[in-house]
Amino acid sequence: LSMFAEVLYEMLQYQMGCQILAYLQ
């Protein structure tokens, strides 16, 4: 469960980063 949560958090962070980059461009 901990590993799954960590992967989910990484994916969420990556998605937010992509949205921020798309917003800045």
mmCIF file of the N, C-alpha and C atoms, coordinates in Angstrom:
data_MODEL
# 
_entry.id   MODEL 
# 
loop_
_atom_site.group_PDB 
_atom_site.id 
_atom_site.type_symbol 
_atom_site.label_atom_id 
_atom_site.label_alt_id 
_atom_site.label_comp_id 
_atom_site.label_asym_id 
_atom_site.label_entity_id 
_atom_site.label_seq_id 
_atom_site.pdbx_PDB_ins_code 
_atom_site.Cartn_x 
_atom_site.Cartn_y 
_atom_site.Cartn_z 
_atom_site.occupancy 
_atom_site.B_iso_or_equiv 
_atom_site.pdbx_formal_charge 
_atom_site.auth_seq_id 
_atom_site.auth_comp_id 
_atom_site.auth_asym_id 
_atom_site.auth_atom_id 
_atom_site.pdbx_PDB_model_num 
ATOM 1  N N  . LEU A 1 1  ? 0.842 -1.207 0.000   1.00 0.00 ? 1  LEU A N  1 
ATOM 2  C CA . LEU A 1 1  ? 0.000 0.000  0.000   1.00 0.00 ? 1  LEU A CA 1 
ATOM 3  C C  . LEU A 1 1  ? 0.876 1.255  0.000   1.00 0.00 ? 1  LEU A C  1 
ATOM 4  N N  . SER A 1 2  ? 1.933 1.231  0.800   1.00 0.00 ? 2  SER A N  1 
ATOM 5  C CA . SER A 1 2  ? 2.826 2.385  0.874   1.00 0.00 ? 2  SER A CA 1 
ATOM 6  C C  . SER A 1 2  ? 3.481 2.646  -0.484  1.00 0.00 ? 2  SER A C  1 
ATOM 7  N N  . MET A 1 3  ? 3.921 1.559  -1.125  1.00 0.00 ? 3  MET A N  1 
ATOM 8  C CA . MET A 1 3  ? 4.570 1.683  -2.430  1.00 0.00 ? 3  MET A CA 1 
ATOM 9  C C  . MET A 1 3  ? 3.579 2.223  -3.456  1.00 0.00 ? 3  MET A C  1 
ATOM 10 N N  . PHE A 1 4  ? 2.340 1.720  -3.412  1.00 0.00 ? 4  PHE A N  1 
ATOM 11 C CA . PHE A 1 4  ? 1.307 2.183  -4.342  1.00 0.00 ? 4  PHE A CA 1 
ATOM 12 C C  . PHE A 1 4  ? 1.025 3.671  -4.145  1.00 0.00 ? 4  PHE A C  1 
ATOM 13 N N  . ALA A 1 5  ? 0.947 4.085  -2.880  1.00 0.00 ? 5  ALA A N  1 
ATOM 14 C CA . ALA A 1 5  ? 0.682 5.488  -2.574  1.00 0.00 ? 5  ALA A CA 1 
ATOM 15 C C  . ALA A 1 5  ? 1.828 6.364  -3.080  1.00 0.00 ? 5  ALA A C  1 
ATOM 16 N N  . GLU A 1 6  ? 3.048 5.865  -2.947  1.00 0.00 ? 6  GLU A N  1 
ATOM 17 C CA . GLU A 1 6  ? 4.213 6.631  -3.396  1.00 0.00 ? 6  GLU A CA 1 
ATOM 18 C C  . GLU A 1 6  ? 4.191 6.804  -4.912  1.00 0.00 ? 6  GLU A C  1 
ATOM 19 N N  . VAL A 1 7  ? 3.852 5.730  -5.623  1.00 0.00 ? 7  VAL A N  1 
ATOM 20 C CA . VAL A 1 7  ? 3.767 5.797  -7.088  1.00 0.00 ? 7  VAL A CA 1 
ATOM 21 C C  . VAL A 1 7  ? 2.652 6.750  -7.498  1.00 0.00 ? 7  VAL A C  1 
ATOM 22 N N  . LEU A 1 8  ? 1.519 6.678  -6.795  1.00 0.00 ? 8  LEU A N  1 
ATOM 23 C CA . LEU A 1 8  ? 0.388 7.551  -7.106  1.00 0.00 ? 8  LEU A CA 1 
ATOM 24 C C  . LEU A 1 8  ? 0.781 9.010  -6.883  1.00 0.00 ? 8  LEU A C  1 
ATOM 25 N N  . TYR A 1 9  ? 1.517 9.273  -5.797  1.00 0.00 ? 9  TYR A N  1 
ATOM 26 C CA . TYR A 1 9  ? 1.960 10.631 -5.481  1.00 0.00 ? 9  TYR A CA 1 
ATOM 27 C C  . TYR A 1 9  ? 2.916 11.143 -6.557  1.00 0.00 ? 9  TYR A C  1 
ATOM 28 N N  . GLU A 1 10 ? 3.832 10.262 -7.012  1.00 0.00 ? 10 GLU A N  1 
ATOM 29 C CA . GLU A 1 10 ? 4.779 10.644 -8.062  1.00 0.00 ? 10 GLU A CA 1 
ATOM 30 C C  . GLU A 1 10 ? 4.029 11.008 -9.339  1.00 0.00 ? 10 GLU A C  1 
ATOM 31 N N  . MET A 1 11 ? 3.030 10.196 -9.696  1.00 0.00 ? 11 MET A N  1 
ATOM 32 C CA . MET A 1 11 ? 2.251 10.454 -10.909 1.00 0.00 ? 11 MET A CA 1 
ATOM 33 C C  . MET A 1 11 ? 1.503 11.774 -10.797 1.00 0.00 ? 11 MET A C  1 
ATOM 34 N N  . LEU A 1 12 ? 0.943 12.038 -9.606  1.00 0.00 ? 12 LEU A N  1 
ATOM 35 C CA . LEU A 1 12 ? 0.193 13.275 -9.386  1.00 0.00 ? 12 LEU A CA 1 
ATOM 36 C C  . LEU A 1 12 ? 1.124 14.479 -9.511  1.00 0.00 ? 12 LEU A C  1 
ATOM 37 N N  . GLN A 1 13 ? 2.320 14.355 -8.914  1.00 0.00 ? 13 GLN A N  1 
ATOM 38 C CA . GLN A 1 13 ? 3.298 15.434 -8.975  1.00 0.00 ? 13 GLN A CA 1 
ATOM 39 C C  . GLN A 1 13 ? 3.722 15.683 -10.425 1.00 0.00 ? 13 GLN A C  1 
ATOM 40 N N  . TYR A 1 14 ? 3.934 14.597 -11.188 1.00 0.00 ? 14 TYR A N  1 
ATOM 41 C CA . TYR A 1 14 ? 4.337 14.718 -12.589 1.00 0.00 ? 14 TYR A CA 1 
ATOM 42 C C  . TYR A 1 14 ? 3.243 15.405 -13.404 1.00 0.00 ? 14 TYR A C  1 
ATOM 43 N N  . GLN A 1 15 ? 1.993 15.025 -13.152 1.00 0.00 ? 15 GLN A N  1 
ATOM 44 C CA . GLN A 1 15 ? 0.869 15.613 -13.877 1.00 0.00 ? 15 GLN A CA 1 
ATOM 45 C C  . GLN A 1 15 ? 0.758 17.104 -13.578 1.00 0.00 ? 15 GLN A C  1 
ATOM 46 N N  . MET A 1 16 ? 0.926 17.464 -12.303 1.00 0.00 ? 16 MET A N  1 
ATOM 47 C CA . MET A 1 16 ? 0.851 18.875 -11.917 1.00 0.00 ? 16 MET A CA 1 
ATOM 48 C C  . MET A 1 16 ? 1.995 19.659 -12.558 1.00 0.00 ? 16 MET A C  1 
ATOM 49 N N  . GLY A 1 17 ? 3.175 19.053 -12.611 1.00 0.00 ? 17 GLY A N  1 
ATOM 50 C CA . GLY A 1 17 ? 4.323 19.703 -13.231 1.00 0.00 ? 17 GLY A CA 1 
ATOM 51 C C  . GLY A 1 17 ? 4.068 19.964 -14.704 1.00 0.00 ? 17 GLY A C  1 
ATOM 52 N N  . CYS A 1 18 ? 3.464 18.998 -15.384 1.00 0.00 ? 18 CYS A N  1 
ATOM 53 C CA . CYS A 1 18 ? 3.148 19.149 -16.808 1.00 0.00 ? 18 CYS A CA 1 
ATOM 54 C C  . CYS A 1 18 ? 2.121 20.261 -17.002 1.00 0.00 ? 18 CYS A C  1 
ATOM 55 N N  . GLN A 1 19 ? 1.140 20.331 -16.111 1.00 0.00 ? 19 GLN A N  1 
ATOM 56 C CA . GLN A 1 19 ? 0.116 21.372 -16.214 1.00 0.00 ? 19 GLN A CA 1 
ATOM 57 C C  . GLN A 1 19 ? 0.739 22.747 -16.013 1.00 0.00 ? 19 GLN A C  1 
ATOM 58 N N  . ILE A 1 20 ? 1.665 22.852 -15.065 1.00 0.00 ? 20 ILE A N  1 
ATOM 59 C CA . ILE A 1 20 ? 2.331 24.133 -14.798 1.00 0.00 ? 20 ILE A CA 1 
ATOM 60 C C  . ILE A 1 20 ? 3.165 24.546 -16.012 1.00 0.00 ? 20 ILE A C  1 
ATOM 61 N N  . LEU A 1 21 ? 3.883 23.596 -16.605 1.00 0.00 ? 21 LEU A N  1 
ATOM 62 C CA . LEU A 1 21 ? 4.689 23.903 -17.784 1.00 0.00 ? 21 LEU A CA 1 
ATOM 63 C C  . LEU A 1 21 ? 3.800 24.341 -18.941 1.00 0.00 ? 21 LEU A C  1 
ATOM 64 N N  . ALA A 1 22 ? 2.679 23.644 -19.121 1.00 0.00 ? 22 ALA A N  1 
ATOM 65 C CA . ALA A 1 22 ? 1.752 23.991 -20.199 1.00 0.00 ? 22 ALA A CA 1 
ATOM 66 C C  . ALA A 1 22 ? 1.164 25.379 -19.951 1.00 0.00 ? 22 ALA A C  1 
ATOM 67 N N  . TYR A 1 23 ? 0.918 25.715 -18.688 1.00 0.00 ? 23 TYR A N  1 
ATOM 68 C CA . TYR A 1 23 ? 0.349 27.016 -18.335 1.00 0.00 ? 23 TYR A CA 1 
ATOM 69 C C  . TYR A 1 23 ? 1.360 28.134 -18.601 1.00 0.00 ? 23 TYR A C  1 
ATOM 70 N N  . LEU A 1 24 ? 2.631 27.863 -18.313 1.00 0.00 ? 24 LEU A N  1 
ATOM 71 C CA . LEU A 1 24 ? 3.660 28.887 -18.496 1.00 0.00 ? 24 LEU A CA 1 
ATOM 72 C C  . LEU A 1 24 ? 3.947 29.144 -19.974 1.00 0.00 ? 24 LEU A C  1 
ATOM 73 N N  . GLN A 1 25 ? 3.803 28.124 -20.791 1.00 0.00 ? 25 GLN A N  1 
ATOM 74 C CA . GLN A 1 25 ? 4.137 28.284 -22.209 1.00 0.00 ? 25 GLN A CA 1 
ATOM 75 C C  . GLN A 1 25 ? 3.039 28.993 -22.993 1.00 0.00 ? 25 GLN A C  1 
# 
